[in-house]
Structures are given as C-alpha cells and as structure tokens.
Amino acid sequence: MTETIKKTGISRRNLLKTGAAAAAGTALGTGVITGFPTIWAQNPITLRQFGTGVSNLNAIAEKCKADLGITLEMTATDSDAAAQRAVTQPDSYDIADIEYWILKKVFPTGVIQPMDISRLTYYDKIVPLFKTGKLLPDSVIAQGTAPHTVGYVEAPGEKTFAKGETGWFTMVPTIYNADTLGIRPDLVGRDITTWADIMDPAFKGKTAIINVPSIGIMDAAMIMEAMGNITYGDKGNMTTDEIDATIDFLIKAKQDGQFRAFWKSFDESVNLMSSGEVVIQSMWSPAVAAVRSKGIACKYQPLKEGYRSWGGGLGLAAHLEGAQLDAAYEYINWYTSGWVGGYLNRQGYYSAAMDTAKEHMSADEWGYWIEGKAAAGDILAPDGTVMEQAGAIRDGGSFEERMGKVACWNSVMDEDRYMVRRWNEFIAA
C-alpha cells in the first residue's frame, strides 16, 4: 500500500513540529508515507550510486537533494569497471546504475534484488521497448542482449531471467540510445552511408573505435557485415569462429595503420574528434553534441545498416532493506517522474518514461529531440549554452526513426570470456 502525505492527513509542518521522529519511526519501512523530503530530512538518508559517466551527473544528485532530501553519492566509472565493481564490491553501493548487457553478468550473482513493480509509480509510462523488445507493434526485435530479455524474474530470489513480463523487474530502465559513427563532415570529404566507410583507406590513421570489448566487438560486427565479409547468426552471440574472424580482421586493420586510437571515455572521444586527429569513429550522441558546442563541425551519421543500441537502468543492491529500501524506491520513482528524463533527452539520450519527460520539456525541445522537427529557436544544452541553432534537425531524425532502426544491442555472449581474451589480443597487437 502506498499513500501520499495528503491522504494520510499528516502535514509537513506538523511532522516537523510534533512527533516527527515517532511518525517517521512508524512510517519508515512501510511505504506508507512517500513523496516529500521531510522524512529524509528528519532521518538523513544517503544512497551510494555508481555507474558510467553518461548518467552519474552532479545535476541529478543536486536536484534529488532539493526535491527529496536524499543525498546521492555518485561514482562514475567505465563500463568494464562498473561490471566488475557490481559483482566484487556489492557492499560498496546501494544503487547500481548499469547497462543491460552488464546486468546479464551481474544479476545471476545475487548482488541485485528484484524490484516490486507495484511500488513503481510510473511503470505504465515505461516505453514498450523494455517490456516486449518492440518500440512499435511491427518492430523487429534486434539481435544482442535486448533489455526485455533480461528485464524480469518470476519472483524474489530467482537468478534466471523470465521469458516475459512479470511483477518483478531486474532493474528500472532509465536511459538508452541508438549509436552510430561520428564524423567530421568538413574533413571526411565525401558522403558517409555505411559502417564499412570507417575502413576506407582514405581514412587510414584517422579512425577510432571504442575499447570496451562488449561494445567494440558489436561495432566491429556492424562493420564486418557491411563490408560483406561475414553474416553472423547473431552479432550479439557469436560463435568462436565468428569471434576469430572478427578479431583477426581488426588485428590486420590495426597493423595496416587504419586506426588512430581506441578510446574508453566520453572525453577521449570528444578530444580525438575536436582535434581532427580522427575524422570517423565510434561515438556517443552527446559526445558529438559536445564537439559541436565548441563550434566544430561534427555529425552523428545515420547508416543504411542501422544502429547499435544500448540501454541502462537503476538496480537495487541486495543488502537494501527498511528505510534505505524505501528511500531507494522513492528515488527511483522521482527519477522516472520526468525532470531527469527531460534532462537526459536534452543531452541526446532517451528517457525510458517518455510521457513524464515530455512534461519537463518545451514544445520546441520535444519537437527537435524526439519528433525530428526543425528547431524553431535555439536548442540549449542542459547547462544553458546554445547547442543547436534555430532550423537545425537532429541527426537521424525522430525517436521512432532512430530507435526503430536498431540492428543490435550491446551484449554479453555465451563465449564472452573467449571474446574478451581475443579482444585484448587485438588491443595489444
């Protein structure tokens, strides 16, 4: 049972003036009193969250503190480090802000507890992509670790994923995107239409790919198929022969001098592109925007083979209980209530609860970022700086155009250990 403070008849002022501790003592752990910062101000709660830098943002922690009174201690790391920490240091965090392919490694170890959907205020607002694997009824479910395949369990304590929607989420989805190649249109000198273009000899020594094995191998697979070198049974779950063919191809390309760099962080990718050292590379949408904000031409190029996609969410540490668990649910419900969604959408990501995010964006922002419309006025970044001029249209078009053309999701393969070992051979070659 969850009721708002109005329904209980308890006012914030009365709680503060009389018997706050007693009221809090009976309410905490029951889920009865929610939706306001008083309880957490009287009984200070800190939630320790870690995850990748894309969503562990100071602005979110500051807004959470202001709205809920809950202190968020955020630690940003790269994807591989996040996967390792989730499993090996489960007592070091309360909230795991991780990607779905990481969840496939993490959840079966028991360090994350499933989430009771009846306690999620905005569950019905979450886009169907995370429930059924389809954005639209006629969408094709993409290869790889599609989020819905690892999104549910049948009951608390279960370590295996459910086949379909149940009452228990493995984590609540929050952020996702359709990734492609970033290019410097002023330096590439021609139209870029396919993933294969990154291997054009004209760009020798001026290309880069991401050095996170589970992600980089997917970019490589998109490139290999586009070149006609191989057709994978499932790019997200390669056989050892397919892995060998892919890595051998990458090693030869590296030895031939095709690559300038292999980046791991957002900032590295921005610097490579801003400097002009690289003219075409694996990239994230907000990194392209960051380059453009410097006044440098940069484009997130739609490609005929489609996008490689990823999604992330918030998971509850197994040790959470009582007031800490109540606070975590309160935080997650706040996170999906719209302000954060609007903030993430403005950076070029997508919110998992689009309807609530829309309420926190102007009509022009929504038109530009989500509907693929030309901007009526200047489009501002979350920090208030001008990101796009009036008249601009988002690379790749609308939300449905982009997320409707996903070819594969970031993934963990059955042969993951073998793949990682071979990937490391490529990086060391």
Secondary structure, DSSP 8 states (H G I E B T S, - for coil): --EEHHHHT--HHHHHHS-HHHHHHHHTTTT-EESSSHHHHHS--EEEEEEETTT--HHHHHHHHHHH--EEEEEEE-HHHHHHHHHH-GGG-SEEEEEHHHHHHHGGGT-EE-EEGGG-TTGGGS-THHHHS-SSTT----EE--GGGGSEESSTT--S--SS--SEESSEEEEEEEE-EEE-HHHH-S---SGGGGG-GGGTTSEEEE--HHHHHHHHHHHHHHHTS---S-TTS--HHHHHHHHHHHHHHHHTT-EEEEE-SHHHHHHHHHHTS-SEEE--HHHHHHHHTTT---EEE--TT-EEEEEEEEEEETT--HHHHHHHHHHHHHHTTSHHHHHHHTTT-EES-HHHHHTTS-HHHHHHHTS----SS-EE-TTS-EEE-TT---TT-SHHHHHTTEEEE----TTHHHHHHHHHHHHH-
